[in-house]
Every structure is written in C-alpha cells, then in structure tokens.
C-alpha cells in the first residue's frame, strides 16, 4: 500500500492489516474504492452509509495526546465506564487530562445488574471509586446502550451540564461506548441520515466523530483505549461472550462451611477460609458454571481440571489466561468481593476469605450492595 494513502473521511492512514486499528479498510473495499477514486476507511464508510459507529483502538501515546487536547478545550467530558468492570474501565491519569473540564461519569451496562440492586447505591459506589482514582465527577448517570435504558436521562444531564460547550465522550474499549453512542445518534437524529461528520484533530491522525447537538455544539466520540487489565483481553471472543452477562444476573446462593472453595469456570476462585457456616451469594453470568470443592484440594483440583470440568476457558485457550492471583480479605461487615469484569460474591461480616483472579484483573471489595 502507498504509505501516504489517507481516508478522506477522517484523514487516518489507510491500512489493511488490523481490523481494530485506525484506518482499517478490507483489501476488497480498497480495490473497489480505487475505481471510484474515493478512499474511506471502513469506519468512515459505515458511518457515512449506515450511521453506525465502530469501535477503534489507540495506543497509549496517541490516546494521551488526544486527552491532552481535550484539556485545552472548554467542554464537558462524558466518561463511559462499565458498571461491571470498574477498574478495567479506569483511564489512568484521566483526572490530569481533563483539566478544568467537568466530568459526567456514566456507568454503562446497567441492564445486567439485578433489579434488587438500588440504582442510588451503584451511583454512590461509582462516585466513591472515582474519588479514589482522583476524579471528582460533577454527576453520575447509569445507562444501557444495549436496551436504551435511561439514555434520555443521560442526555438530560448532558444538556444540564454542558452549558453550550461541546461534549467529548471518552472510554476504554469494551465498556460499550460505541453501542451507547449509536443509541444517542438514534435518539438525537431520528431518521435523518446526513448529520454526522467526521473530522480530525489538527496535527494528528486521530479521528473524531461529531454528532451535532444543536446550533454550535457537538457530541464528539473519541477512540477507545485498550486497558490491559480487563478480563476481556485474556479470553477468546467466544469465551468472552459466554461470561459477559447478556441480561439481568440471577443470583445463586451457596451454603458454605469454612474450608470450602468455589470455582467460577477456570477464571476465578473464591475460598471461604474462616467463619461460621453461612450462605454466600454469587452474581455471575447465569450460564457460568460454579463448582464447589474442598479448599485443601483446590490447587490440585484446578491443576487437574482447568479447561475441562472448570471452563471456560477450554483447554486450547487456557494458555492465554494468566495464572490466578490470590487476594485475602477479612470482613467486618457484609461485603461484596468483586472479580472485576466477571461478577461478585456477597459474604457476611466476620469472615476470612480469598478472591482469585487472573493476574492483572482486579479483585475489589465494597460494602454489600444488596
Ligand atoms: P466499545 O469498545 O466501548 O465501543 O464497546 P462496544 O460498544 O463495542 O461493546 C462491547 C461489548 O459490550 C459488546 O459485546 C456489546 O454487545 C456489549 N455491550 C455494549 N453495551 C452494552 C450494554 O449496555 N449492556 C450489555 N449487557 N452489554 C453491552
């Protein structure tokens, strides 16, 4: 390919190798576009013809550069996170990059949380976690890009806080930002198909997508950054689909004695180390098999059965999964042990427990939400 070939939509260098990177065009489309004398990357092509945004990934440096440019603007930053994968959706250093701009925190994928979980509690928890990460959001919204839940509420908050400024939507990959923006486009444009423009940050190859809100401000979609500490990166597409809740999670309760272990497939492990016989409730994708065994034999059991009895991942994909790492906790109140991106277990006060997750994936605790 000619080194200088650029997409006439976003200005990105055209490439045919990596589907998820900026400027990707399938070879067949590239050949065709030569005939028409118009070269669009696949993302701009789809945007133009189907009003549909595709996710695109950036390297850390490019992303930092993009964030720095947001700091120079006067805008509202909409920070989309996955309510199910909090630390996996943190953008490192975001608070430094947003400058003095207001941040509206959006917890997406709320559709998978049990109805019994109070929305106000989720928001409190998100705000608290954001504070720990150094971020002081002006407000918190919950949405589901998937079923459109509360999109209007989020848009109301955006109108409330943007004060004629443009709105930058940021997020790491997999939090559902594209799905959410596509809902916003639907909601803002109705049936019109001509309103989206793409343009690029001056002096960079970073594209951005602008959805006109009104007179002179836009909602601007920015590329997602890859966060290595996401369960998503250690799973095949098929396994990821299998463990990602598609609809409301149905809790499963286990009566446990101390010295017992639960395996969530081969992906995570929970040890009940010390405490009274008690019920422990697990919140994971409804199909994910939870296997109970003795703590004393758990290591050997995992060694022997990871990939078959304990799956996903299946044996052939086990190699891409980092070894499980152990985090021990003493509970003094009813506590959720959260395996980020996968689910959580609610344990009572006065126990000693351990949560295990693939190295890199966080195990967090929070005051029990239910
Ligand atoms: P992006 O990388 O942040 O743009 O994320 P995508 O929009 O591509 O979504 C990533 C994955 O999350 C896909 O498998 C989506 O189907 C799923 N997803 C996106 N939004 C939601 C949502 O609101 N609820 C649920 N349950 N899944 C979602």
Boltz pocket constraint, residues with backbone or C-beta under 6 A from the ligand:
constraints:
  - pocket:
      binder: B
      contacts: [[A, 54], [A, 55], [A, 108], [A, 109], [A, 110], [A, 111], [A, 112], [A, 143], [A, 144], [A, 145], [A, 146], [A, 147], [A, 171], [A, 172], [A, 173], [A, 174], [A, 175], [A, 176], [A, 177], [A, 178], [A, 179], [A, 180], [A, 224], [A, 245], [A, 246], [A, 247]]
      max_distance: 6.0
